[in-house]
Amino acid sequence: MSLKLIRQAFTSKQLLPKMWHSHALRDSYDIVIVGGGAHGLACA
């Protein structure tokens, strides 16, 4: 995706479609994940 994004930035004025969706938040959650990398897992 990164090369496509760079090429798009220099050659076109059209916006790329969204790659993620915005969902409504729930009132409560059972689990909270802090980060996904090594530092986030170490803190959890």
FIVO-615531 format. One record per atom (N, C-alpha, C, CB): residue number from 1; x, y, z; atom name. Coordinates in Angstrom, 1 decimal. Glycine has a CB too. Example, Ala and Ser with C-alpha at 12.3 -4.5 7.8 and 13.67 -1.06 7.14 Angstrom:
# residues 2
SITE_1_13.2_-5.7_7.8_N
SITE_1_12.3_-4.5_7.8_CA
SITE_1_13.2_-3.3_7.8_C
SITE_1_11.3_-4.5_9.0_CB
SITE_2_12.8_-2.2_7.1_N
SITE_2_13.7_-1.1_7.1_CA
SITE_2_12.9_0.0_7.9_C
SITE_2_14.1_-0.6_5.7_CB
This chain:
# residues 44
SITE_1_0.8_-1.2_0.0_N
SITE_1_0.0_0.0_0.0_CA
SITE_1_0.9_1.3_0.0_C
SITE_1_-0.9_0.0_1.2_CB
SITE_2_2.0_1.2_0.6_N
SITE_2_2.8_2.5_0.7_CA
SITE_2_3.2_3.0_-0.6_C
SITE_2_4.0_2.2_1.6_CB
SITE_3_3.7_2.2_-1.5_N
SITE_3_4.1_2.7_-2.8_CA
SITE_3_2.9_3.3_-3.6_C
SITE_3_4.8_1.6_-3.7_CB
SITE_4_1.8_2.6_-3.5_N
SITE_4_0.6_3.1_-4.1_CA
SITE_4_0.2_4.5_-3.6_C
SITE_4_-0.6_2.2_-4.0_CB
SITE_5_0.3_4.7_-2.3_N
SITE_5_0.0_5.9_-1.6_CA
SITE_5_0.9_7.1_-2.1_C
SITE_5_0.0_5.8_-0.1_CB
SITE_6_2.2_6.8_-2.2_N
SITE_6_3.2_7.8_-2.6_CA
SITE_6_2.9_8.2_-4.1_C
SITE_6_4.6_7.2_-2.5_CB
SITE_7_2.7_7.2_-4.9_N
SITE_7_2.4_7.5_-6.3_CA
SITE_7_1.1_8.3_-6.5_C
SITE_7_2.3_6.2_-7.2_CB
SITE_8_0.1_8.0_-5.7_N
SITE_8_-1.1_8.7_-5.7_CA
SITE_8_-0.9_10.2_-5.3_C
SITE_8_-2.2_8.1_-4.8_CB
SITE_9_-0.1_10.4_-4.3_N
SITE_9_0.2_11.7_-3.8_CA
SITE_9_0.8_12.6_-4.8_C
SITE_9_1.1_11.7_-2.5_CB
SITE_10_1.7_12.1_-5.7_N
SITE_10_2.4_12.9_-6.6_CA
SITE_10_1.7_13.0_-8.0_C
SITE_10_3.7_12.4_-6.8_CB
SITE_11_0.8_12.1_-8.3_N
SITE_11_0.2_12.1_-9.7_CA
SITE_11_-1.2_12.4_-9.7_C
SITE_11_0.4_10.7_-10.2_CB
SITE_12_-2.0_12.4_-8.7_N
SITE_12_-3.4_12.5_-8.8_CA
SITE_12_-4.0_13.5_-7.7_C
SITE_12_-4.1_11.2_-8.7_CB
SITE_13_-5.1_14.1_-8.0_N
SITE_13_-5.8_14.9_-7.1_CA
SITE_13_-7.0_14.2_-6.4_C
SITE_13_-6.2_16.2_-7.7_CB
SITE_14_-7.2_13.0_-6.9_N
SITE_14_-8.4_12.2_-6.3_CA
SITE_14_-8.0_11.6_-5.0_C
SITE_14_-8.9_11.2_-7.3_CB
SITE_15_-8.9_11.5_-4.1_N
SITE_15_-8.7_10.9_-2.8_CA
SITE_15_-8.8_9.4_-2.9_C
SITE_15_-9.6_11.5_-1.7_CB
SITE_16_-8.0_8.7_-2.2_N
SITE_16_-8.1_7.2_-2.1_CA
SITE_16_-9.3_6.9_-1.2_C
SITE_16_-6.9_6.6_-1.5_CB
SITE_17_-10.0_5.7_-1.5_N
SITE_17_-11.1_5.3_-0.6_CA
SITE_17_-10.6_5.0_0.8_C
SITE_17_-11.8_4.1_-1.2_CB
SITE_18_-11.5_5.1_1.8_N
SITE_18_-11.1_4.8_3.2_CA
SITE_18_-10.7_3.3_3.3_C
SITE_18_-12.2_5.1_4.1_CB
SITE_19_-9.7_3.0_4.1_N
SITE_19_-9.2_1.6_4.3_CA
SITE_19_-9.8_1.1_5.6_C
SITE_19_-7.7_1.6_4.3_CB
SITE_20_-10.5_1.9_6.4_N
SITE_20_-11.1_1.4_7.6_CA
SITE_20_-12.4_2.1_7.8_C
SITE_20_-10.1_1.7_8.8_CB
SITE_21_-13.2_1.5_8.6_N
SITE_21_-14.5_2.0_8.9_CA
SITE_21_-14.6_2.6_10.3_C
SITE_21_-15.6_0.9_8.7_CB
SITE_22_-15.5_3.6_10.4_N
SITE_22_-15.7_4.2_11.7_CA
SITE_22_-16.9_3.6_12.3_C
SITE_22_-15.8_5.8_11.6_CB
SITE_23_-16.8_2.9_13.4_N
SITE_23_-17.9_2.2_14.1_CA
SITE_23_-18.3_3.0_15.3_C
SITE_23_-17.5_0.8_14.5_CB
SITE_24_-19.5_2.8_15.7_N
SITE_24_-20.0_3.5_16.9_CA
SITE_24_-19.4_2.8_18.2_C
SITE_24_-21.6_3.4_17.0_CB
SITE_25_-19.1_3.5_19.2_N
SITE_25_-18.5_3.0_20.4_CA
SITE_25_-19.6_2.3_21.2_C
SITE_25_-17.8_4.0_21.2_CB
SITE_26_-19.3_1.3_22.0_N
SITE_26_-20.2_0.6_22.9_CA
SITE_26_-20.2_1.3_24.2_C
SITE_26_-19.9_-0.9_23.0_CB
SITE_27_-21.2_1.0_25.0_N
SITE_27_-21.2_1.6_26.4_CA
SITE_27_-20.2_1.0_27.3_C
SITE_27_-22.6_1.3_27.0_CB
SITE_28_-19.8_-0.3_27.1_N
SITE_28_-18.8_-1.0_27.9_CA
SITE_28_-18.1_-2.1_27.1_C
SITE_28_-19.4_-1.6_29.2_CB
SITE_29_-16.9_-2.4_27.5_N
SITE_29_-16.1_-3.5_26.9_CA
SITE_29_-15.6_-4.4_27.9_C
SITE_29_-15.0_-2.8_26.1_CB
SITE_30_-15.4_-5.7_27.5_N
SITE_30_-14.8_-6.7_28.4_CA
SITE_30_-13.3_-6.6_28.4_C
SITE_30_-15.3_-8.1_27.9_CB
SITE_31_-12.7_-6.2_27.3_N
SITE_31_-11.2_-6.2_27.2_CA
SITE_31_-10.8_-4.9_26.6_C
SITE_31_-10.7_-7.4_26.4_CB
SITE_32_-9.7_-4.4_27.1_N
SITE_32_-9.0_-3.2_26.4_CA
SITE_32_-7.6_-3.6_26.0_C
SITE_32_-9.0_-2.0_27.4_CB
SITE_33_-7.3_-3.5_24.7_N
SITE_33_-6.0_-3.8_24.2_CA
SITE_33_-5.2_-2.5_24.1_C
SITE_33_-6.1_-4.6_22.8_CB
SITE_34_-4.0_-2.5_24.7_N
SITE_34_-3.1_-1.3_24.7_CA
SITE_34_-2.0_-1.6_23.7_C
SITE_34_-2.6_-1.0_26.1_CB
SITE_35_-2.1_-1.0_22.5_N
SITE_35_-1.0_-1.3_21.6_CA
SITE_35_-1.1_-2.7_21.0_C
SITE_35_0.3_-1.0_22.1_CB
SITE_36_-0.3_-2.9_20.0_N
SITE_36_-0.2_-4.3_19.4_CA
SITE_36_1.2_-4.7_19.3_C
SITE_36_-0.9_-4.3_18.1_CB
SITE_37_2.2_-3.9_19.5_N
SITE_37_3.6_-4.2_19.4_CA
SITE_37_4.2_-4.7_20.7_C
SITE_37_4.4_-3.1_18.9_CB
SITE_38_5.5_-4.8_20.7_N
SITE_38_6.2_-5.4_21.9_CA
SITE_38_5.9_-4.5_23.1_C
SITE_38_7.7_-5.5_21.6_CB
SITE_39_6.0_-3.2_23.0_N
SITE_39_5.8_-2.3_24.1_CA
SITE_39_4.3_-2.3_24.7_C
SITE_39_6.1_-0.8_23.7_CB
SITE_40_3.4_-2.4_23.8_N
SITE_40_2.0_-2.6_24.2_CA
SITE_40_1.7_-3.9_25.0_C
SITE_40_1.1_-2.5_23.0_CB
SITE_41_2.3_-5.0_24.5_N
SITE_41_2.2_-6.2_25.1_CA
SITE_41_2.9_-6.3_26.5_C
SITE_41_2.7_-7.4_24.2_CB
SITE_42_4.1_-5.6_26.6_N
SITE_42_4.8_-5.5_27.8_CA
SITE_42_4.0_-4.8_28.9_C
SITE_42_6.2_-4.9_27.6_CB
SITE_43_3.3_-3.7_28.5_N
SITE_43_2.5_-2.9_29.4_CA
SITE_43_1.3_-3.6_29.9_C
SITE_43_2.1_-1.6_28.8_CB
SITE_44_0.8_-4.5_29.0_N
SITE_44_-0.5_-5.2_29.3_CA
SITE_44_-0.1_-6.3_30.3_C
SITE_44_-1.1_-5.8_28.1_CB
